[in-house]
């Protein structure tokens, strides 16, 4: 199911939004990371940080005091005139220019880990929705705004440029993505050209390449010529996509057409969010129902226990006052009777230093009255067992609801390709990945190491093969600096067999061209092993690892990283060194602190015992 807009969607939406240039801003609202800009004449512009933008009619009224960001936008932009709305460089960034006493800009970054920023006329940040910092840009007040590193712009590519790109990547669909086309649209181009998307570029002849370019141009011309036919696509009763025009891949699916892309996107987002809210409401209602059931069972158990004790006490008191009660029952001491309700009477008798009111059946003997009380006590105890069983069943149901909710949340949570390996983000923003075993060591190097990357390995047996990527998690180019190399070396040392055997470890790094799978004559290389040729660059690293919760593309992830990196990206963290604390026990404690599964934590821990060195939780 679609979760965010791509560049094609945004191109169509911005084209339609241009009709609002010249409109004045009446008020601005905010709910969490959602912003609504109400216009004086009609309409509200809806912005979901990092994901969505359209004209919307579905804002819910809120009585809560507006957050600081909304109040700042009101202060600078209320009664301001929208003079320009544009898409930046065919990217997922939309800019609103507003004229008041001065000219201001709202920049909406509809990208993973996105942001919404208010800028002044000198391009200085007045306030971002979130503070963010990378090695190449800082999004904080008074800082000059710098756009994210741009990807290729397919609007500017020539036929020669297109042809030269085919064959550069692993397969043809990736070749097309590399020129700035979103993945599903790259697949659509292959489909329209009748070319298998997984073919390598050198397996396609010139005629097929021309067909590919023709399909690409037909798609781009449809955008440029504004030939939009907005549609929501439905499959088996569930909406799955919203598009500026139909795609061949959805032939045979049910289509719902709309007059504008803004209207289609508004309906799509409303339906999806309504379903999510409804599911959450039902789950919450079920949880509250079970909680009430648990409280009722607890109260019943308490009541039954009190009743059981009372009946047993009354039975004991009857035997303790056997003669007195026999005289009362036989009419010899009627003055002891406090109340009559035939055939029952209530008398007051002494017991354990106090007076006890007790009901007796005049048709029964002293013994029979006492046995009846014991019988009622046992009956209450049986009820306790029943209530305790019902309580345990209710608790089990509550746990099942929790587990089911966690499963749905885990399923909904996007897993990124690098999570199949050991990974972390360096303090300068580079992605670093490492193998977990021989098989993934092989894969990290052979599939993911590029010429511009760096290879890292601890100088001990049992070290993961690590690759320092010359890019961030989105693939945007980033230089590999000394700080990142040092962190990657420490990372390789921590997850090697040096942990729990040494306090320091020797680690080396080399360039990709020095790493080979070809052994010397007569030698054999096992799975996950490589030959290193040429000079090795050594570093001595302390064995320390930080565990913390970080935000990756708007989602919370548990990351294991060198202390300098974890302190940069996580608000709460724990630093460990080798020690005697059981790894599983530590994992349970970390999972409790950060509110995540034990499995998630275990994937970040080094191979051995630990000792806590420092924390910020």
RODO-2510 file (C-alpha; in nm, 4 decimals, decimal comma):
residues 617
     n   res          X          Y          Z
     1     x     0,0000     0,0000     0,0000
     2     x     0,1266     0,3449    -0,0936
     3     x     0,2657     0,5442     0,2005
     4     x     0,4208     0,8502     0,0340
     5     x     0,4135     1,0537    -0,2849
     6     x     0,6722     1,0095    -0,5591
     7     x     0,8078     1,2772    -0,7959
     8     x     0,5411     1,2033    -1,0591
     9     x     0,2614     1,2549    -0,8051
    10     x     0,4200     1,5751    -0,6804
    11     x     0,4649     1,7085    -1,0338
    12     x     0,0899     1,6706    -1,0973
    13     x    -0,0088     1,8092    -0,7557
    14     x     0,2115     2,1193    -0,7886
    15     x     0,0744     2,1873    -1,1359
    16     x    -0,2770     2,1979    -0,9866
    17     x    -0,1667     2,3964    -0,6804
    18     x    -0,0495     2,6812    -0,9015
    19     x    -0,4107     2,7950    -0,9223
    20     x    -0,3696     2,9016    -0,5569
    21     x    -0,0875     3,1447    -0,6362
    22     x    -0,2204     3,4855    -0,5379
    23     x    -0,4299     3,3450    -0,2517
    24     x    -0,3888     3,4739     0,1053
    25     x    -0,3209     3,2637     0,4130
    26     x    -0,5877     3,2885     0,6823
    27     x    -0,4592     3,0483     0,9489
    28     x    -0,2235     2,7554     1,0067
    29     x    -0,2943     2,4422     1,2116
    30     x    -0,0754     2,1577     1,3289
    31     x    -0,1344     1,8056     1,4608
    32     x     0,1847     1,6118     1,5306
    33     x     0,3768     1,6210     1,1988
    34     x     0,0751     1,7290     0,9931
    35     x     0,0332     2,0924     0,8863
    36     x    -0,2812     2,2549     0,7447
    37     x    -0,2621     2,5951     0,5733
    38     x    -0,6118     2,7449     0,5499
    39     x    -0,6615     2,9900     0,2651
    40     x    -0,8928     3,2932     0,2859
    41     x    -1,1077     3,2171    -0,0172
    42     x    -1,1304     2,8378    -0,0044
    43     x    -0,9357     2,5222     0,0601
    44     x    -0,6667     2,4016     0,2969
    45     x    -0,3225     2,2830     0,1962
    46     x    -0,2366     1,9622     0,3829
    47     x     0,1271     1,8626     0,4433
    48     x     0,2242     1,5320     0,6074
    49     x     0,5916     1,5584     0,6863
    50     x     0,8065     1,3443     0,4586
    51     x     0,5077     1,1776     0,2924
    52     x     0,2086     1,3734     0,1603
    53     x     0,0858     1,7063     0,0228
    54     x    -0,2489     1,8030    -0,1303
    55     x    -0,5545     2,0244    -0,0937
    56     x    -0,7655     1,8609     0,1771
    57     x    -1,1172     1,8841     0,3163
    58     x    -1,0667     1,6438     0,6056
    59     x    -0,9016     1,8407     0,8839
    60     x    -1,0411     1,7546     1,2272
    61     x    -1,1027     2,0364     1,4721
    62     x    -0,8747     2,0366     1,7741
    63     x    -0,9155     2,2167     2,1068
    64     x    -0,5498     2,1665     2,1963
    65     x    -0,3158     2,4644     2,2046
    66     x    -0,1215     2,4877     1,8752
    67     x     0,2423     2,3657     1,8930
    68     x     0,5288     2,6146     1,8724
    69     x     0,5925     2,5426     1,5042
    70     x     0,2339     2,6271     1,4059
    71     x     0,2422     2,9439     1,6176
    72     x     0,5653     3,0533     1,4456
    73     x     0,4131     2,9954     1,1013
    74     x     0,1092     3,2008     1,2025
    75     x     0,3295     3,4809     1,3307
    76     x     0,5213     3,5167     1,0038
    77     x     0,2687     3,4025     0,7416
    78     x    -0,0850     3,4959     0,8543
    79     x    -0,2412     3,7253     0,5908
    80     x     0,0601     3,6587     0,3676
    81     x     0,0129     3,6144    -0,0067
    82     x     0,1219     3,2938    -0,1779
    83     x     0,3148     3,4255    -0,4779
    84     x     0,4742     3,1027    -0,6049
    85     x     0,4433     2,7239    -0,5649
    86     x     0,7064     2,5046    -0,7292
    87     x     0,8669     2,1610    -0,7260
    88     x     1,2403     2,1797    -0,6701
    89     x     1,4509     2,0195    -0,9465
    90     x     1,1968     1,7402    -1,0184
    91     x     1,2579     1,6167    -0,6650
    92     x     1,0269     1,5373    -0,3725
    93     x     1,0578     1,8931    -0,2446
    94     x     0,7886     2,1608    -0,2755
    95     x     0,8496     2,5294    -0,2089
    96     x     0,5840     2,7885    -0,1202
    97     x     0,6895     3,1526    -0,1536
    98     x     0,4836     3,3910     0,0618
    99     x     0,4927     3,7693     0,0526
   100     x     0,4085     3,9680     0,3641
   101     x     0,6202     4,2582     0,4904
   102     x     0,9076     4,0426     0,3680
   103     x     0,9287     3,7367     0,1473
   104     x     0,9313     3,3986     0,3197
   105     x     0,9451     3,0395     0,1993
   106     x     0,8008     2,7147     0,3299
   107     x     1,0119     2,4213     0,2135
   108     x     0,8395     2,0818     0,2310
   109     x     1,0840     1,7929     0,2063
   110     x     0,8663     1,4946     0,1136
   111     x     1,1574     1,2554     0,1488
   112     x     1,2455     0,9932     0,4131
   113     x     1,3296     1,1694     0,7393
   114     x     1,1706     1,4756     0,5787
   115     x     1,1164     1,8189     0,7241
   116     x     0,9070     2,1340     0,6886
   117     x     1,1012     2,4565     0,7211
   118     x     1,0255     2,8273     0,7368
   119     x     1,2957     3,0370     0,5659
   120     x     1,3524     3,4125     0,5499
   121     x     1,4362     3,6116     0,2362
   122     x     1,8087     3,5527     0,2916
   123     x     1,7552     3,1749     0,2876
   124     x     1,8162     3,1485     0,6623
   125     x     1,6112     2,8972     0,8600
   126     x     1,3662     3,0671     1,0965
   127     x     1,2367     2,7369     1,2314
   128     x     1,2263     2,3729     1,1114
   129     x     0,9640     2,1225     1,2210
   130     x     1,2545     1,9093     1,3480
   131     x     1,6189     1,9847     1,4144
   132     x     1,8387     1,7691     1,1889
   133     x     2,2099     1,7510     1,1197
   134     x     2,4278     1,5762     0,8615
   135     x     2,7882     1,6269     0,7586
   136     x     2,6799     1,8316     0,4543
   137     x     2,3863     2,0288     0,5975
   138     x     2,2324     2,1415     0,9269
   139     x     1,8605     2,2190     0,9676
   140     x     1,8490     2,4468     1,2704
   141     x     1,7390     2,8087     1,3281
   142     x     1,9705     3,0791     1,1853
   143     x     2,1524     2,8277     0,9650
   144     x     2,1566     2,8795     0,5881
   145     x     1,9234     2,6300     0,4257
   146     x     2,0928     2,3756     0,1987
   147     x     1,8884     2,1438    -0,0217
   148     x     1,9453     1,7663     0,0068
   149     x     2,1909     1,6289    -0,2462
   150     x     1,9945     1,6054    -0,5699
   151     x     1,9507     1,2892    -0,7693
   152     x     1,9499     1,2852    -1,1470
   153     x     1,6755     1,4867    -1,3196
   154     x     1,5134     1,2777    -1,5975
   155     x     1,3654     1,5954    -1,7456
   156     x     1,7165     1,7003    -1,8500
   157     x     1,8583     1,3767    -1,9903
   158     x     1,9363     1,3509    -2,3624
   159     x     1,8933     1,0433    -2,5800
   160     x     2,2714     0,9859    -2,5699
   161     x     2,2710     1,0271    -2,1927
   162     x     1,9881     0,7761    -2,1630
   163     x     2,1615     0,5183    -2,3846
   164     x     2,4886     0,5514    -2,1917
   165     x     2,3083     0,4808    -1,8635
   166     x     2,1763     0,1451    -1,9864
   167     x     2,4176    -0,1207    -1,8633
   168     x     2,5717     0,0795    -1,5786
   169     x     2,3768    -0,0923    -1,3006
   170     x     2,2941    -0,4541    -1,2146
   171     x     1,9834    -0,4655    -1,4365
   172     x     1,7856    -0,2447    -1,6725
   173     x     1,5252    -0,1336    -1,4171
   174     x     1,8051    -0,0035    -1,1913
   175     x     1,9573     0,1722    -1,4931
   176     x     1,6313     0,3650    -1,5354
   177     x     1,6025     0,4383    -1,1627
   178     x     1,9552     0,5848    -1,1798
   179     x     1,8356     0,8575    -1,4159
   180     x     1,5826     0,9783    -1,1561
   181     x     1,2720     0,7679    -1,2274
   182     x     1,0849     0,6166    -0,9273
   183     x     1,1073     0,2367    -0,9065
   184     x     0,7501     0,1474    -1,0027
   185     x     0,7600     0,3893    -1,2981
   186     x     1,0939     0,2400    -1,4092
   187     x     0,9206    -0,1003    -1,4080
   188     x     0,6327     0,0541    -1,6055
   189     x     0,8761     0,1778    -1,8729
   190     x     1,0161    -0,1765    -1,9051
   191     x     0,6636    -0,3169    -1,9238
   192     x     0,5579    -0,0695    -2,1946
   193     x     0,8711    -0,1541    -2,3956
   194     x     0,8057    -0,5283    -2,3449
   195     x     1,1491    -0,5767    -2,1867
   196     x     1,2175    -0,7970    -1,8852
   197     x     1,3144    -0,5607    -1,6031
   198     x     1,5823    -0,7933    -1,4597
   199     x     1,7824    -0,8147    -1,7827
   200     x     2,1301    -0,6657    -1,7812
   201     x     2,1904    -0,3702    -2,0090
   202     x     2,4459    -0,5571    -2,2210
   203     x     2,1826    -0,8261    -2,2895
   204     x     1,9605    -0,5725    -2,4706
   205     x     2,0245    -0,4909    -2,8361
   206     x     2,0097    -0,1395    -2,9808
   207     x     1,6569    -0,1831    -3,1118
   208     x     1,5305    -0,2793    -2,7641
   209     x     1,7147     0,0152    -2,6128
   210     x     1,5363     0,2426    -2,8589
   211     x     1,2026     0,0905    -2,7528
   212     x     1,3009     0,1551    -2,3937
   213     x     1,3834     0,5185    -2,4680
   214     x     1,0583     0,5582    -2,6612
   215     x     0,8583     0,4297    -2,3621
   216     x     1,0537     0,6612    -2,1332
   217     x     0,9826     0,9645    -2,3521
   218     x     0,6121     0,8788    -2,3896
   219     x     0,5826     0,8698    -2,0110
   220     x     0,7776     1,1939    -1,9608
   221     x     0,5806     1,3724    -2,2368
   222     x     0,2568     1,2752    -2,0687
   223     x     0,3828     1,4523    -1,7568
   224     x     0,5168     1,7583    -1,9376
   225     x     0,2003     1,7973    -2,1459
   226     x    -0,0105     1,7677    -1,8268
   227     x    -0,2158     1,4799    -1,9657
   228     x    -0,3373     1,3769    -1,6242
   229     x    -0,6195     1,1385    -1,5475
   230     x    -0,5997     1,0978    -1,1666
   231     x    -0,7025     0,7560    -1,0413
   232     x    -0,7197     0,5459    -0,7262
   233     x    -0,6484     0,1772    -0,7897
   234     x    -0,8341    -0,0927    -0,5974
   235     x    -0,7543    -0,4625    -0,5659
   236     x    -0,9889    -0,7132    -0,3973
   237     x    -1,1792    -0,4352    -0,2219
   238     x    -0,8642    -0,2621    -0,0929
   239     x    -0,7212     0,0568    -0,2369
   240     x    -0,3520     0,0126    -0,3136
   241     x    -0,2349     0,3150    -0,5127
   242     x    -0,3123     0,6671    -0,6325
   243     x    -0,1685     0,7856    -0,9657
   244     x    -0,1679     1,0924    -1,1930
   245     x    -0,2741     0,8576    -1,4763
   246     x    -0,3335     0,4791    -1,5125
   247     x    -0,0467     0,2322    -1,5449
   248     x    -0,0255    -0,0822    -1,7564
   249     x     0,0800    -0,2819    -1,4496
   250     x    -0,2696    -0,2242    -1,3042
   251     x    -0,4664    -0,3413    -1,6088
   252     x    -0,7617    -0,5480    -1,4871
   253     x    -0,7716    -0,3740    -1,1481
   254     x    -1,0662    -0,1570    -1,0433
   255     x    -1,0082     0,2140    -1,1115
   256     x    -1,1759     0,5178    -0,9523
   257     x    -1,1162     0,8357    -1,1516
   258     x    -1,1115     1,1898    -1,0072
   259     x    -1,1234     1,5424    -1,1465
   260     x    -0,7873     1,6367    -0,9935
   261     x    -0,4776     1,4747    -0,8484
   262     x    -0,5261     1,6748    -0,5291
   263     x    -0,8751     1,5328    -0,4838
   264     x    -0,7570     1,1771    -0,5547
   265     x    -0,4666     1,2081    -0,3100
   266     x    -0,6918     1,3606    -0,0437
   267     x    -0,9423     1,0746    -0,0742
   268     x    -0,6686     0,8109    -0,0777
   269     x    -0,4988     0,9471     0,2334
   270     x    -0,8319     0,9931     0,4145
   271     x    -0,9436     0,6349     0,3413
   272     x    -0,6098     0,4888     0,4508
   273     x    -0,5823     0,6974     0,7681
   274     x    -0,9496     0,6333     0,8552
   275     x    -0,8965     0,2578     0,8275
   276     x    -0,5861     0,2790     1,0428
   277     x    -0,7702     0,4874     1,3039
   278     x    -1,0690     0,2509     1,2968
   279     x    -0,8444    -0,0539     1,3430
   280     x    -0,6663     0,1181     1,6310
   281     x    -1,0009     0,2154     1,7861
   282     x    -1,1279    -0,1429     1,7707
   283     x    -0,8069    -0,2759     1,9193
   284     x    -0,8219    -0,0143     2,1953
   285     x    -1,1874    -0,0980     2,2695
   286     x    -1,1030    -0,4694     2,2896
   287     x    -0,8073    -0,3946     2,5154
   288     x    -1,0223    -0,1813     2,7472
   289     x    -1,2965    -0,4490     2,7532
   290     x    -1,0442    -0,7138     2,8596
   291     x    -0,8921    -0,4777     3,1178
   292     x    -1,2401    -0,4209     3,2677
   293     x    -1,2919    -0,7971     3,2720
   294     x    -0,9614    -0,8412     3,4543
   295     x    -1,0575    -0,5802     3,7156
   296     x    -1,3997    -0,7426     3,7619
   297     x    -1,2375    -1,0830     3,8160
   298     x    -0,9939    -0,9322     4,0644
   299     x    -1,2803    -0,7727     4,2563
   300     x    -1,4761    -1,1010     4,2476
   301     x    -1,1744    -1,2940     4,3796
   302     x    -1,1326    -1,0394     4,6582
   303     x    -1,5031    -1,0663     4,7469
   304     x    -1,5050    -1,4498     4,7341
   305     x    -1,1934    -1,4625     4,9525
   306     x    -1,3562    -1,2318     5,2103
   307     x    -1,6730    -1,4430     5,2032
   308     x    -1,4763    -1,7684     5,2396
   309     x    -1,2906    -1,6285     5,5405
   310     x    -1,6143    -1,4977     5,6946
   311     x    -1,7976    -1,8315     5,6625
   312     x    -1,4985    -2,0224     5,8020
   313     x    -1,4741    -1,7758     6,0919
   314     x    -1,8467    -1,8103     6,1643
   315     x    -1,8174    -2,1907     6,1589
   316     x    -1,5232    -2,1769     6,4029
   317     x    -1,7180    -1,9327     6,6232
   318     x    -2,0198    -2,1663     6,6333
   319     x    -1,8064    -2,4532     6,7660
   320     x    -1,6342    -2,2167     7,0112
   321     x    -1,9791    -2,1202     7,1515
   322     x    -2,1424    -2,4629     7,1130
   323     x    -2,3336    -2,4640     7,4464
   324     x    -2,4601    -2,1061     7,4122
   325     x    -2,5854    -2,1615     7,0577
   326     x    -2,7519    -2,4907     7,1511
   327     x    -2,9427    -2,3107     7,4307
   328     x    -3,0532    -2,0407     7,1834
   329     x    -3,1662    -2,2922     6,9220
   330     x    -3,3655    -2,4870     7,1862
   331     x    -3,5339    -2,1672     7,3147
   332     x    -3,3565    -2,1570     7,6486
   333     x    -3,1873    -1,8210     7,5840
   334     x    -3,4159    -1,6245     7,3552
   335     x    -3,2877    -1,2983     7,5008
   336     x    -2,9648    -1,3548     7,3003
   337     x    -3,1551    -1,3202     6,9731
   338     x    -3,0974    -0,9823     6,8034
   339     x    -3,3231    -1,0339     6,5013
   340     x    -3,5724    -1,2901     6,3706
   341     x    -3,6736    -1,3773     6,0156
   342     x    -3,8215    -1,7254     6,0306
   343     x    -3,6635    -1,9735     6,0152
   344     x    -3,3427    -1,7672     6,0605
   345     x    -3,2201    -1,5737     6,3613
   346     x    -2,9222    -1,3445     6,4186
   347     x    -2,7300    -1,3580     6,7457
   348     x    -2,4146    -1,1945     6,8783
   349     x    -2,1433    -1,4213     7,0164
   350     x    -1,7911    -1,3640     7,1470
   351     x    -1,5007    -1,4793     6,9314
   352     x    -1,1266    -1,4040     6,9416
   353     x    -1,1666    -1,1008     7,1671
   354     x    -1,4542    -0,9364     6,9805
   355     x    -1,8276    -0,9742     6,9185
   356     x    -1,9521    -1,1485     6,6059
   357     x    -2,3015    -1,1271     6,4546
   358     x    -2,3993    -1,4603     6,3079
   359     x    -2,7043    -1,5952     6,1259
   360     x    -2,8388    -1,9359     6,2306
   361     x    -3,1028    -2,1706     6,0861
   362     x    -3,3386    -2,2714     6,3700
   363     x    -3,4354    -2,5898     6,1832
   364     x    -3,0789    -2,7210     6,2125
   365     x    -2,8606    -2,8325     6,4997
   366     x    -2,5429    -2,6552     6,6114
   367     x    -2,3354    -2,9084     6,4170
   368     x    -2,5464    -2,8667     6,1012
   369     x    -2,5235    -2,4847     6,1210
   370     x    -2,1445    -2,5037     6,1566
   371     x    -2,1131    -2,7532     5,8690
   372     x    -2,3311    -2,5288     5,6503
   373     x    -2,0885    -2,2405     5,7145
   374     x    -1,7883    -2,4618     5,6263
   375     x    -1,9732    -2,5759     5,3155
   376     x    -2,0318    -2,2119     5,2098
   377     x    -1,6636    -2,1341     5,2765
   378     x    -1,5616    -2,4206     5,0479
   379     x    -1,8122    -2,3005     4,7867
   380     x    -1,6505    -1,9549     4,7939
   381     x    -1,3066    -2,1143     4,7537
   382     x    -1,4338    -2,3052     4,4483
   383     x    -1,5609    -1,9737     4,3077
   384     x    -1,2165    -1,8234     4,3694
   385     x    -1,0624    -2,1002     4,1566
   386     x    -1,3119    -2,0307     3,8787
   387     x    -1,2518    -1,6573     3,8957
   388     x    -0,8726    -1,7084     3,9000
   389     x    -0,8996    -1,9278     3,5913
   390     x    -1,1135    -1,6610     3,4182
   391     x    -0,8586    -1,3983     3,5270
   392     x    -0,5703    -1,5947     3,3733
   393     x    -0,7689    -1,6400     3,0502
   394     x    -0,8403    -1,2655     3,0364
   395     x    -0,4723    -1,1878     3,0960
   396     x    -0,3811    -1,4318     2,8206
   397     x    -0,6281    -1,2610     2,5844
   398     x    -0,4766    -0,9216     2,6701
   399     x    -0,1298    -1,0570     2,5952
   400     x    -0,2561    -1,2029     2,2653
   401     x    -0,3984    -0,8619     2,1677
   402     x    -0,0623    -0,7058     2,2520
   403     x     0,1308    -0,9675     2,0534
   404     x    -0,1032    -0,9319     1,7549
   405     x    -0,0644    -0,5553     1,7649
   406     x     0,3144    -0,5909     1,7794
   407     x     0,3028    -0,8293     1,4828
   408     x     0,0987    -0,5807     1,2784
   409     x     0,3296    -0,2996     1,3805
   410     x     0,6334    -0,5089     1,2913
   411     x     0,4768    -0,6035     0,9575
   412     x     0,3899    -0,2410     0,8840
   413     x     0,7361    -0,1271     0,9840
   414     x     0,9485    -0,1124     0,6737
   415     x     1,2617    -0,3273     0,6743
   416     x     1,5492    -0,1829     0,4765
   417     x     1,7988    -0,3912     0,2814
   418     x     2,0884    -0,3057     0,5135
   419     x     1,9006    -0,4513     0,8138
   420     x     1,9845    -0,7975     0,6796
   421     x     2,3417    -0,7250     0,7898
   422     x     2,5169    -0,5612     1,0804
   423     x     2,4881    -0,1892     1,0156
   424     x     2,5203     0,1603     1,1561
   425     x     2,5227     0,5201     1,0413
   426     x     2,8514     0,6972     1,1048
   427     x     2,8555     1,0298     1,2859
   428     x     2,9137     1,1910     0,9445
   429     x     2,6139     1,0168     0,7877
   430     x     2,7780     0,7306     0,5944
   431     x     2,6131     0,3899     0,5911
   432     x     2,8383     0,1096     0,7183
   433     x     2,7398    -0,2564     0,6742
   434     x     2,9008    -0,5822     0,7905
   435     x     2,8388    -0,9542     0,7561
   436     x     2,6774    -1,1659     1,0287
   437     x     2,8243    -1,4936     0,9061
   438     x     3,0249    -1,6365     0,6158
   439     x     2,7312    -1,6132     0,3748
   440     x     2,6523    -1,2475     0,4496
   441     x     3,0252    -1,1588     0,4547
   442     x     3,0345    -1,2851     0,0964
   443     x     2,7228    -1,0903     0,0010
   444     x     2,8340    -0,7616     0,1614
   445     x     3,1504    -0,7571    -0,0496
   446     x     3,0393    -0,9125    -0,3782
   447     x     2,7011    -0,7392    -0,4065
   448     x     2,7231    -0,4133    -0,2164
   449     x     3,0858    -0,2931    -0,2266
   450     x     3,1411    -0,0274    -0,4948
   451     x     3,4660     0,1224    -0,6252
   452     x     3,4216     0,4378    -0,4153
   453     x     3,3684     0,2439    -0,0880
   454     x     3,6186     0,1153     0,1698
   455     x     3,6670    -0,2384     0,3035
   456     x     3,7307    -0,2921     0,6784
   457     x     3,8282    -0,6085     0,8676
   458     x     3,9623    -0,6799     1,2174
   459     x     4,3042    -0,8476     1,2202
   460     x     4,1667    -1,1487     1,4087
   461     x     3,9861    -1,4642     1,3024
   462     x     3,6072    -1,4381     1,3082
   463     x     3,5714    -1,0725     1,2109
   464     x     3,2856    -0,9494     0,9930
   465     x     3,3732    -0,8111     0,6515
   466     x     3,2599    -0,4470     0,6696
   467     x     3,1977    -0,2009     0,3892
   468     x     3,1950     0,1747     0,4423
   469     x     2,9579     0,3163     0,1806
   470     x     3,0467     0,6442     0,0130
   471     x     2,6849     0,7499     0,0536
   472     x     2,4058     0,7901     0,3085
   473     x     2,1158     0,5466     0,3580
   474     x     1,9299     0,7027     0,0622
   475     x     2,2245     0,6523    -0,1723
   476     x     2,3162     1,0206    -0,1799
   477     x     2,6954     1,0580    -0,2304
   478     x     2,9023     1,1314     0,0824
   479     x     3,2809     1,1454     0,1124
   480     x     3,4393     0,8935     0,3493
   481     x     3,6360     1,0902     0,6070
   482     x     3,8790     0,9831     0,8802
   483     x     3,6135     0,9894     1,1568
   484     x     3,3911     0,7470     0,9651
   485     x     3,6834     0,5118     0,8954
   486     x     3,7770     0,5058     1,2654
   487     x     3,4177     0,4273     1,3625
   488     x     3,3952     0,1497     1,1007
   489     x     3,7197    -0,0035     1,2316
   490     x     3,5875    -0,0003     1,5886
   491     x     3,2612    -0,1550     1,4600
   492     x     3,4528    -0,4422     1,2929
   493     x     3,6558    -0,5023     1,6104
   494     x     3,3513    -0,5131     1,8397
   495     x     3,1718    -0,7812     1,6376
   496     x     3,4828    -0,9974     1,6005
   497     x     3,6137    -1,2690     1,8349
   498     x     3,8311    -1,0033     1,9964
   499     x     3,5319    -0,9172     2,2145
   500     x     3,5757    -1,0709     2,5614
   501     x     3,9346    -1,1752     2,4733
   502     x     4,1040    -0,8364     2,4505
   503     x     4,0454    -0,4736     2,5512
   504     x     4,1905    -0,3468     2,2206
   505     x     4,2003    -0,4904     1,8696
   506     x     4,4011    -0,4286     1,5540
   507     x     4,1863    -0,3468     1,2489
   508     x     4,2816    -0,2659     0,8900
   509     x     4,1111    -0,0923     0,6000
   510     x     4,1817    -0,1148     0,2262
   511     x     4,0326    -0,0036    -0,1041
   512     x     3,7899    -0,2293    -0,2966
   513     x     4,0448    -0,3044    -0,5723
   514     x     4,2646    -0,4678    -0,3081
   515     x     3,9950    -0,7205    -0,2123
   516     x     3,9864    -1,0352    -0,4234
   517     x     3,8145    -1,3701    -0,4300
   518     x     4,0978    -1,5217    -0,6363
   519     x     4,3397    -1,7222    -0,4160
   520     x     4,7050    -1,7967    -0,4812
   521     x     4,7751    -2,1019    -0,6967
   522     x     4,7073    -2,4193    -0,5023
   523     x     4,5138    -2,2400    -0,2274
   524     x     4,1429    -2,2450    -0,1467
   525     x     3,9229    -1,9655    -0,0115
   526     x     3,6210    -2,0727     0,1990
   527     x     3,2865    -1,8936     0,1836
   528     x     3,3118    -1,5417     0,3250
   529     x     3,6923    -1,5217     0,3014
   530     x     3,8860    -1,2846     0,0750
   531     x     4,2443    -1,2199    -0,0307
   532     x     4,3826    -0,8740     0,0480
   533     x     4,6618    -0,7547    -0,1815
   534     x     4,8768    -0,4483    -0,1293
   535     x     4,9229    -0,2165     0,1679
   536     x     4,6881    -0,2435     0,4656
   537     x     4,6056     0,0655     0,6719
   538     x     4,6011    -0,0361     1,0386
   539     x     4,4194     0,1186     1,3337
   540     x     4,4123     0,0148     1,6986
   541     x     4,0568     0,0244     1,8375
   542     x     3,9066     0,0031     2,1857
   543     x     3,6243    -0,2478     2,2300
   544     x     3,3186    -0,0357     2,3077
   545     x     2,9697    -0,0457     2,1586
   546     x     2,6712     0,1849     2,1981
   547     x     2,3080     0,0706     2,1752
   548     x     2,0332     0,3266     2,1180
   549     x     1,7068     0,4030     1,9406
   550     x     1,7467     0,6132     1,6246
   551     x     1,5100     0,7493     1,3592
   552     x     1,5605     0,5950     1,0139
   553     x     1,3371     0,7428     0,7452
   554     x     1,0753     0,8369     1,0007
   555     x     1,0821     0,4980     1,1784
   556     x     1,2445     0,4020     1,5070
   557     x     1,5220     0,1444     1,4856
   558     x     1,7610    -0,0040     1,7414
   559     x     2,1180     0,0601     1,6273
   560     x     2,4462    -0,0807     1,7551
   561     x     2,7321     0,1579     1,6786
   562     x     3,0590     0,3014     1,8113
   563     x     2,9972     0,5484     2,0981
   564     x     3,0684     0,8604     1,8877
   565     x     2,8044     0,7580     1,6291
   566     x     2,5385     0,6443     1,8756
   567     x     2,5719     0,9678     2,0746
   568     x     2,5299     1,1666     1,7528
   569     x     2,2083     1,0001     1,6359
   570     x     2,0338     0,8676     1,9502
   571     x     1,8747     1,0735     2,2294
   572     x     1,8961     0,7766     2,4694
   573     x     2,1798     0,5268     2,4661
   574     x     2,3893     0,2785     2,6667
   575     x     2,7616     0,2152     2,6137
   576     x     2,8999    -0,1341     2,6827
   577     x     3,2463    -0,2859     2,7119
   578     x     3,3402    -0,6566     2,7449
   579     x     3,2242    -0,7980     3,0792
   580     x     3,0615    -1,0863     3,2642
   581     x     2,6958    -0,9831     3,2360
   582     x     2,4907    -1,2436     3,0476
   583     x     2,4063    -1,1269     2,6940
   584     x     2,0435    -1,2478     2,7111
   585     x     1,9846    -1,0767     3,0446
   586     x     2,1262    -0,7517     2,9049
   587     x     1,9068    -0,7838     2,5945
   588     x     1,5921    -0,8168     2,8100
   589     x     1,6842    -0,5063     3,0094
   590     x     1,7601    -0,2981     2,6970
   591     x     1,4345    -0,4152     2,5351
   592     x     1,2433    -0,3018     2,8450
   593     x     1,4152     0,0395     2,8507
   594     x     1,3564     0,1153     2,4827
   595     x     1,0193    -0,0604     2,4489
   596     x     1,1278    -0,2947     2,1676
   597     x     1,1515    -0,6701     2,1164
   598     x     1,4382    -0,8698     2,2674
   599     x     1,5131    -1,0040     1,9191
   600     x     1,5774    -0,6521     1,7855
   601     x     1,8253    -0,5853     2,0651
   602     x     2,0038    -0,9198     2,0343
   603     x     2,0856    -0,8440     1,6700
   604     x     2,2890    -0,5415     1,7832
   605     x     2,4884    -0,7041     2,0641
   606     x     2,8485    -0,8312     2,0300
   607     x     2,9334    -1,2024     2,0703
   608     x     2,9879    -1,2369     2,4441
   609     x     2,9354    -1,0990     2,7934
   610     x     2,8971    -0,7269     2,8581
   611     x     2,9462    -0,4603     3,1201
   612     x     2,7718    -0,1222     3,1225
   613     x     3,0176     0,1666     3,1015
   614     x     2,7977     0,4738     3,0464
   615     x     2,4342     0,5556     2,9794
   616     x     2,1899     0,8309     2,8955
   617     x     1,8384     0,6935     2,9377
***
